[in-house]
Every structure is written in C-alpha cells, then in structure tokens.
Amino acid sequence: MSELDLGLKVGVRALLWSMGQSTRLNVELRADPKPKSGSYGLQRSSGAESFTDLDVLGVSLSQSYRLTTTIADCKSGRRDKPTARMFWARGVADLFGADQVMLVREHDVNDATRQLSSRLGITVLPSSDLLRMQQLYRSDASEVLDVLFDRKLVAESQAAFNSLDRRLDGLTEYRQFDYWVYQEHRNPVQLVAHLKEAARHLDYRNPIHLALVLDCAWLYLFSLIKATAHIRGAFLSDPDRGLQEYIFGGAVNLREKQETAELLKKVAPPGTGELDHLPPYYSNLRELVTRLLRRPSEIQTALRYIEAASGLMAAKRRITLSHAFKEEFNPVAAKLAADVCGFLVASAELDSGFRSEARAYLLSEPVGGQSTGSDELTISPANHEDTAAETEGPEDMLPERK
C-alpha cells in the first residue's frame, strides 16, 4: 500500500462508512497466469500480470436486494493527470461492474476534469471537497473503530497481513487476488476449499490469523449476497434448486454434475464412500442461505460488523461490537455474521477456537466459558466440538492451483 495515498484511502473509507457502506482497501484485479510447459505437462506460471487495483471498494445492499458497489481512485501527488485518469477510471468501473466511481485527489483539479465529471458519471473530490462531503454525512462510528479510519493503525494492520507465514500464501493469494477474478458462482466452494487447505497452519491464538479468517468471512458473505439474489429472483419457492444451480453455474452444469455422480456410483468398487455432486457441507450452506433470505434488512449491517471485527482483531483490540456500536448495535445482524463464521469454521475444519473468538467479538459471548462481566474480552482456550465430518468431495472442490 502506498503510504502517500493512504490518508486519502482511509478518508474515503470513512465517507463510505458514514453512508452505510462496508469497505475494502486495495483490491487488485489481475489476469490468470499463462501456463508453461513442464516435465509433467502444463503448469501455471508464477507472476500473474496485474490489470489494475481498486484503491477503495464500497459495498451496499438495499432491502430490495439491490447490490451497489462504489470504487475510488486516490492519488496525492501533483504529477497525476486527473483528466486522463478520468477515462481510465471509467474503464475500470466497466471492468469491475461498479455502479459509482470517485476520483479523489489531494490537490485541486482543473476545469476540464470537473466538466468531464457528469459526462462520465464520476464524482470528483479534491481533499477539500472530500472533507465537505464527510461533513454532509454524520458518521456514527465510535472512537473504538478508529482501527478502520486511522492512517497509522490501518498501515500497521496491512503490514501484518503482508507478513503472514508463507505456508498461508495459497489462502492469502486467493483472498487478495483470485477471489476477484474467479467466476462469482465458484467462490462459495473455492473459499471453503482454500481455508480447509490452510487450516493446519492457522492458529486462533494469533490475532492476525483471527483477522484473516474474519476477513474471509466478509468475502464469503459478499458471495452469498449474490447467491441469495439469484435465488430471490426466481427460486423462492425452491431455494434448494436455486442454490445448486448457482454454485454449479447454471442448470446445464448442474445436470452434468448429477449425471457424472450417478455414473461414478455405478463403477465405484464396493466399500467406496458416499459419492455426490454436492460438497459435504451443502446442507449447512443451504441452511445458512435460508437464514440470509429471511433477514434481508440485516445483511448489510452484518457485512459492516465482520469488517469491524476483523479490524479490531488485526489491531489487537479486545473490544466487543456491542461496546463499539453502543445503542445502535443490532444483535440480529451480529448473529448472522457469527453464523457465517461458524459455517466456515465447521466446513473448512478450522480449530473451534476461531468460532469461539468470533462469537466473543460479535455477540459478547464469554471465551472458554468465562464470563467477563464487561465489554472487554478475556482470553482463555476455547473447547468447542463443532467440527465438520471428514468427507471427500469431488475433484473440482479442491482449490485451484496457480
């Protein structure tokens, strides 16, 4: 992350939060690396070519299930040519499918740039206008959430994520890059697969690992928003069929998977375990999606709660969300966020301590059975037994290799 632009990025994040959005910084969009010849056939080469990155991404879901995304391009230097950058930003918005675009600059911009604003549908915000915009929206974020809006704290959190154990590279690469270029319907399965592969290297006693798992929960909920929108659009009377069609990329692909599973059952030797086209955690996924369908008004808040909890964990702040949001705390939204975390812990076979810690932050539950009597969390080893059964899934349930 460029330290020069970080102040503008957290400023835009604060603005989008005051608008009710949930945010991410530095979303990189890149190409899939071309295969290279090796002794064992084609392999993916290292070093994927980057398309570009989104300095700030804002996400908002209305109660009518309209998902709106906002992207911001932030630059603090004087060498930047904002007029030319306007056309670049318009192209990036089209690539990503963003609904709103912001061009944020530390210094003032020329008249040509301002005149292009309405033509290209881009909001131009020099730092002075960004400040005025922030004043129009009164932020409800309490002081304890400065972990999201303080430049120094955000820089420290980002640095901690970038210095994780290299054995977690598969998960961090997927989280940072591949998630954003995969076909959307693949992520509900791929994210679980990547987490499961990294499970033995994740330790719930490490606050950065906790923050990483919570950040993956944010991504997962974002994916499930798209899945529930698909179901809500045509399959409310049969959500099971709608979900299956979504995760397999349509009715034709689903039928092919079903037929393949039936053929495998016929040729499988005696004693072979259950063969199914669905992942082993599908019934839990269906239940989770059903809960989200029943609570459309709380999903946006659940996204924000997961973002806040991940930020608090990364900053090693032992503070519950009920304390952070005070009288505006929504326990139903917090429960939905905890349900997403619990699903990932069970499905990816993570240590149950991750579930206990997440519920402590989100729902103020005592960790390890010890009541704290306050909003400050007390650490003690968790001992829950909610691990998922070990079941082998189809080959394409494995994380895709680079």
C-alpha positions as MATLAB code, in Angstrom:
seq = 'MSELDLGLKVGVRALLWSMGQSTRLNVELRADPKPKSGSYGLQRSSGAESFTDLDVLGVSLSQSYRLTTTIADCKSGRRDKPTARMFWARGVADLFGADQVMLVREHDVNDATRQLSSRLGITVLPSSDLLRMQQLYRSDASEVLDVLFDRKLVAESQAAFNSLDRRLDGLTEYRQFDYWVYQEHRNPVQLVAHLKEAARHLDYRNPIHLALVLDCAWLYLFSLIKATAHIRGAFLSDPDRGLQEYIFGGAVNLREKQETAELLKKVAPPGTGELDHLPPYYSNLRELVTRLLRRPSEIQTALRYIEAASGLMAAKRRITLSHAFKEEFNPVAAKLAADVCGFLVASAELDSGFRSEARAYLLSEPVGGQSTGSDELTISPANHEDTAAETEGPEDMLPERK';
ca = [
       0.000    0.000    0.000;
       1.317    3.412   -0.956;
       1.841    5.429    2.204;
       1.440    8.619    0.194;
      -2.140    7.772   -0.749;
      -3.174    6.011    2.448;
      -4.580    9.143    4.067;
      -6.958    9.665    1.155;
      -7.953    5.993    1.166;
      -8.960    5.944    4.816;
     -10.712    9.276    4.286;
     -12.828    7.745    1.514;
     -13.422    4.675    3.683;
     -14.735    6.934    6.462;
     -17.027    8.691    3.979;
     -18.436    5.432    2.594;
     -18.921    4.072    6.115;
     -20.885    7.184    7.059;
     -23.079    6.430    4.024;
     -23.779    2.980    5.444;
     -21.453    1.011    3.167;
     -18.938   -1.692    4.001;
     -15.448   -1.263    2.545;
     -12.201   -2.857    1.446;
      -8.874   -1.265    0.574;
      -6.530   -2.242   -2.269;
      -8.500   -4.765   -4.268;
      -6.142   -5.953   -7.016;
      -7.512   -7.215  -10.312;
      -5.141   -9.375  -12.302;
      -5.026  -11.879  -15.130;
      -4.687  -15.611  -14.709;
      -1.029  -16.537  -15.374;
      -0.483  -18.314  -18.661;
       0.500  -21.994  -18.448;
       4.077  -23.032  -19.018;
       5.434  -26.349  -20.209;
       6.947  -28.597  -17.574;
       8.077  -32.166  -17.200;
       4.577  -33.119  -16.086;
       2.599  -31.234  -18.692;
       1.206  -27.718  -18.497;
       1.576  -25.837  -15.230;
       0.570  -22.350  -14.170;
       3.488  -19.966  -14.329;
       4.325  -17.680  -11.439;
       3.859  -13.940  -11.580;
       0.381  -13.098  -12.819;
       0.043   -9.847  -14.735;
      -1.930   -7.219  -12.873;
      -4.723   -5.347  -14.633;
      -5.128   -2.636  -12.024;
      -6.273   -2.196   -8.447;
      -9.211   -0.551   -6.717;
      -7.918    1.808   -4.030;
     -11.214    1.658   -2.127;
     -14.234   -0.553   -2.699;
     -17.569    0.204   -1.066;
     -20.448   -2.292   -0.938;
     -24.079   -1.542   -0.136;
     -27.109   -3.858   -0.202;
     -30.603   -2.414   -0.081;
     -33.585   -4.210    1.433;
     -34.816   -4.782   -2.118;
     -31.618   -6.755   -2.729;
     -30.013   -4.193   -4.989;
     -26.259   -4.571   -4.588;
     -24.408   -1.319   -5.248;
     -20.632   -1.010   -5.481;
     -18.541    2.152   -5.314;
     -14.881    2.381   -6.296;
     -12.463    5.232   -5.584;
      -9.184    6.132   -7.238;
      -6.971    8.046   -4.782;
      -3.807    9.972   -5.663;
      -1.907   12.500   -3.570;
       0.891   13.577   -5.923;
       0.897   16.577   -8.253;
       2.296   14.631  -11.239;
      -1.001   12.851  -11.769;
      -3.085   13.930  -14.777;
      -6.653   13.789  -13.466;
      -8.314   14.409  -16.839;
      -6.646   11.382  -18.425;
      -7.255    9.401  -15.250;
     -10.988   10.035  -15.590;
     -11.125    7.891  -18.721;
      -9.039    5.214  -17.004;
     -11.397    5.193  -14.011;
     -14.412    4.850  -16.305;
     -12.825    1.795  -17.927;
     -12.029    0.219  -14.559;
     -15.607    0.757  -13.432;
     -16.854   -1.035  -16.534;
     -14.401   -3.900  -15.988;
     -15.446   -4.384  -12.379;
     -19.098   -3.556  -12.891;
     -19.054   -0.711  -10.362;
     -22.131    1.480  -10.038;
     -20.388    4.597   -8.726;
     -16.879    5.981   -9.252;
     -14.928    8.565   -7.258;
     -11.780   10.367   -8.351;
     -10.151   11.596   -5.126;
      -7.151   13.913   -5.197;
      -5.078   15.651   -2.546;
      -4.864   18.834   -4.612;
      -7.383   20.746   -6.688;
      -8.210   19.608  -10.225;
      -8.580   21.640  -13.433;
     -11.854   22.721  -15.013;
     -11.635   20.103  -17.765;
     -11.715   17.364  -15.162;
     -14.738   18.859  -13.447;
     -16.541   19.225  -16.786;
     -15.967   15.544  -17.540;
     -17.497   14.534  -14.219;
     -21.122   14.498  -15.317;
     -20.330   13.201  -18.821;
     -18.525   10.146  -17.469;
     -20.587    9.690  -14.312;
     -17.627   10.153  -11.969;
     -17.600   12.100   -8.702;
     -14.517   14.330   -8.468;
     -13.347   15.025   -4.923;
     -10.251   17.107   -4.171;
      -9.362   16.779   -0.491;
     -11.262   19.957    0.372;
     -14.424   18.605   -1.258;
     -13.891   15.230    0.402;
     -13.933   17.000    3.748;
     -17.139   18.835    2.816;
     -18.722   15.567    1.738;
     -17.784   13.971    5.063;
     -19.497   16.847    6.854;
     -22.706   16.189    4.923;
     -22.829   12.643    6.314;
     -22.577   12.434   10.051;
     -20.585    9.314   10.870;
     -21.967    7.040   13.576;
     -18.647    5.262   14.034;
     -17.469    5.377   17.626;
     -13.908    6.158   18.660;
     -13.062    2.487   19.191;
     -13.478    1.926   15.437;
     -10.543    4.202   14.648;
      -8.802    0.949   13.666;
     -10.602    1.398   10.337;
     -10.104    5.135    9.899;
      -6.744    5.981   11.469;
      -3.946    6.060    8.901;
      -1.279    4.649   11.193;
      -3.448    1.827   12.543;
      -4.585    0.831    9.053;
      -0.972    0.797    7.832;
       0.024   -1.464   10.729;
      -2.831   -3.852   10.029;
      -1.986   -4.040    6.330;
       1.661   -4.678    7.136;
       0.679   -7.505    9.497;
      -1.366   -9.193    6.743;
       1.542   -8.870    4.325;
       3.978  -10.573    6.716;
       1.996  -13.752    7.377;
       3.552  -17.229    7.327;
       4.395  -18.227    3.762;
       2.557  -21.500    4.334;
      -0.599  -19.386    4.154;
       0.297  -17.986    0.729;
      -2.365  -20.073   -1.018;
      -5.110  -18.584    1.140;
      -3.778  -15.027    1.116;
      -3.256  -15.086   -2.663;
      -6.813  -16.267   -3.156;
      -8.176  -13.665   -0.717;
      -6.259  -10.798   -2.253;
      -6.358  -11.664   -5.937;
      -8.129  -14.785   -7.217;
     -11.404  -14.165   -5.403;
     -11.964  -11.062   -7.527;
     -11.297  -12.685  -10.921;
     -12.978  -16.070  -10.415;
     -16.458  -16.524  -11.818;
     -18.722  -15.379   -8.984;
     -20.525  -18.699   -8.576;
     -17.245  -20.526   -7.860;
     -16.322  -18.599   -4.727;
     -18.769  -20.238   -2.245;
     -16.929  -23.533   -2.862;
     -13.428  -22.247   -3.565;
     -13.182  -20.129   -0.421;
     -14.031  -23.102    1.793;
     -11.511  -25.258   -0.085;
      -8.696  -22.720    0.356;
      -9.477  -22.268    4.047;
      -9.508  -26.020    4.567;
      -6.123  -26.397    2.884;
      -4.678  -23.716    5.193;
      -6.423  -24.966    8.357;
      -3.412  -26.737    9.851;
      -1.348  -23.552    9.621;
      -3.951  -21.259   11.221;
      -3.850  -20.603   14.970;
      -6.798  -18.898   16.672;
      -4.439  -17.579   19.374;
      -2.742  -15.411   16.735;
      -4.805  -12.187   16.364;
      -3.717  -11.718   12.737;
      -4.906  -15.231   11.905;
      -8.201  -14.364   13.568;
      -8.449  -11.217   11.486;
      -7.641  -13.200    8.333;
     -10.409  -15.737    8.983;
     -12.890  -12.931    9.734;
     -11.867  -11.208    6.518;
     -12.563  -14.442    4.650;
     -15.986  -14.452    6.326;
     -16.584  -10.975    4.867;
     -15.733  -12.291    1.411;
     -17.974  -15.297    1.939;
     -20.937  -13.202    2.980;
     -20.358  -10.974   -0.048;
     -20.529  -14.098   -2.247;
     -23.667  -15.335   -0.502;
     -25.354  -11.988   -1.144;
     -25.045  -12.745   -4.855;
     -26.267  -16.311   -4.338;
     -29.319  -15.164   -2.376;
     -30.069  -12.516   -5.018;
     -30.097  -15.292   -7.621;
     -32.461  -17.395   -5.505;
     -34.675  -14.440   -4.664;
     -35.017  -13.590   -8.339;
     -36.537  -16.885   -9.473;
     -36.314  -19.680   -6.908;
     -38.005  -18.517   -3.712;
     -40.383  -21.477   -3.922;
     -37.464  -23.893   -4.416;
     -34.299  -22.384   -2.873;
     -32.541  -25.763   -2.847;
     -32.661  -25.982   -6.637;
     -31.724  -22.314   -6.983;
     -28.664  -22.699   -4.758;
     -27.477  -25.832   -6.547;
     -27.833  -24.183   -9.930;
     -25.961  -21.125   -8.677;
     -22.906  -22.886   -7.237;
     -22.529  -25.034  -10.369;
     -23.004  -22.180  -12.804;
     -26.427  -22.973  -14.236;
     -28.925  -25.755  -14.880;
     -26.841  -27.459  -17.608;
     -23.712  -27.653  -15.451;
     -25.743  -28.941  -12.517;
     -27.266  -31.709  -14.635;
     -23.801  -32.717  -15.897;
     -22.518  -32.959  -12.313;
     -25.505  -35.069  -11.290;
     -25.053  -37.438  -14.220;
     -21.326  -37.770  -13.530;
     -22.019  -38.618   -9.885;
     -24.535  -41.310  -10.948;
     -22.006  -42.859  -13.325;
     -19.330  -42.929  -10.625;
     -21.700  -44.708   -8.263;
     -22.214  -47.471  -10.830;
     -18.500  -48.129  -11.380;
     -17.239  -47.485   -7.859;
     -15.776  -50.564   -6.099;
     -17.518  -51.966   -3.008;
     -16.776  -50.039    0.165;
     -16.404  -46.690   -1.589;
     -17.753  -43.821    0.451;
     -20.714  -41.704   -0.488;
     -20.380  -40.170   -3.960;
     -22.346  -36.999   -4.526;
     -22.142  -33.979   -6.790;
     -22.601  -31.689   -3.788;
     -19.898  -30.610   -1.331;
     -20.113  -32.355    2.070;
     -21.196  -29.142    3.805;
     -24.014  -28.391    1.363;
     -26.865  -28.913    3.841;
     -25.282  -26.386    6.220;
     -24.761  -23.974    3.340;
     -28.404  -24.283    2.339;
     -29.476  -23.560    5.915;
     -27.214  -20.509    6.093;
     -28.544  -19.145    2.795;
     -32.106  -19.660    4.035;
     -31.336  -17.573    7.124;
     -29.982  -14.785    4.952;
     -33.067  -14.884    2.744;
     -35.242  -14.361    5.814;
     -33.233  -11.362    7.070;
     -32.560   -9.079    4.081;
     -32.555   -5.906    6.174;
     -29.712   -7.118    8.411;
     -27.250   -8.391    5.794;
     -25.628   -5.007    5.116;
     -25.061   -4.439    8.819;
     -23.633   -7.956    9.150;
     -21.058   -7.086    6.479;
     -20.038   -3.981    8.410;
     -19.813   -5.930   11.660;
     -17.467   -8.507   10.153;
     -15.303   -5.730    8.715;
     -15.173   -4.005   12.106;
     -14.414   -7.227   13.997;
     -11.598   -8.110   11.596;
     -10.123   -4.617   12.027;
     -10.279   -4.866   15.817;
      -8.607   -8.268   15.754;
      -5.828   -7.064   13.434;
      -5.210   -4.113   15.773;
      -5.246   -6.481   18.801;
      -8.131   -4.559   20.350;
     -10.141   -6.807   22.687;
     -13.442   -4.942   22.338;
     -16.912   -6.314   21.598;
     -19.096   -4.851   18.885;
     -21.875   -4.117   21.361;
     -19.416   -1.748   23.054;
     -18.158   -0.328   19.746;
     -21.632    0.450   18.345;
     -23.331    1.095   21.698;
     -27.091    1.760   21.419;
     -27.023    1.251   17.634;
     -25.806   -2.349   17.978;
     -28.030   -4.795   16.081;
     -27.907   -8.288   17.688;
     -29.715   -9.936   14.766;
     -27.115   -8.696   12.275;
     -24.342   -9.772   14.648;
     -25.902  -13.244   14.855;
     -25.951  -13.512   11.049;
     -22.268  -12.538   10.962;
     -21.495  -15.150   13.624;
     -23.425  -17.765   11.630;
     -21.224  -17.143    8.582;
     -18.097  -17.510   10.735;
     -19.418  -20.680   12.358;
     -20.220  -22.178    8.966;
     -16.686  -21.555    7.684;
     -15.097  -22.978   10.845;
     -17.108  -26.205   10.564;
     -16.926  -26.591    6.775;
     -13.192  -25.851    6.486;
     -12.443  -27.866    9.649;
     -10.732  -24.984   11.404;
      -9.951  -25.118   15.117;
     -13.182  -24.401   17.005;
     -11.332  -21.638   18.843;
     -11.923  -19.457   15.779;
     -15.663  -19.820   16.254;
     -15.425  -19.039   19.966;
     -13.301  -15.926   19.392;
     -15.545  -14.654   16.586;
     -18.661  -15.007   18.749;
     -16.878  -13.211   21.588;
     -16.301  -10.170   19.380;
     -19.619  -10.299   17.546;
     -22.012  -11.474   20.279;
     -20.127  -10.674   23.500;
     -20.116  -14.336   24.464;
     -17.531  -15.357   27.084;
     -14.463  -17.127   25.716;
     -13.895  -20.607   27.078;
     -16.886  -20.407   29.388;
     -15.541  -17.497   31.477;
     -17.820  -14.518   31.928;
     -16.003  -11.203   31.772;
     -18.711   -9.009   33.251;
     -17.761   -6.207   30.860;
     -17.233   -5.441   27.193;
     -13.511   -6.133   27.440;
     -12.727   -9.657   26.293;
     -10.862  -12.163   28.412;
      -8.693  -14.742   26.656;
      -8.863  -18.394   27.601;
      -8.549  -21.539   25.476;
     -11.773  -22.476   23.706;
     -13.069  -26.029   23.794;
     -15.994  -26.449   21.425;
     -16.781  -29.618   19.498;
     -18.448  -28.421   16.326;
     -16.012  -29.730   13.746;
     -17.315  -30.941   10.425;
     -17.225  -34.601    9.486;
     -14.375  -35.623    7.216;
     -15.854  -36.306    3.810;
     -14.072  -36.325    0.489;
     -15.689  -34.156   -2.136;
     -15.470  -34.130   -5.918;
     -12.172  -33.257   -7.519;
     -13.268  -29.774   -8.540;
     -13.919  -28.878   -4.903;
     -10.146  -28.544   -4.404;
      -8.631  -25.048   -4.548;
      -7.436  -24.088   -7.989;
      -3.682  -24.079   -8.361;
      -1.538  -21.269   -9.634;
];
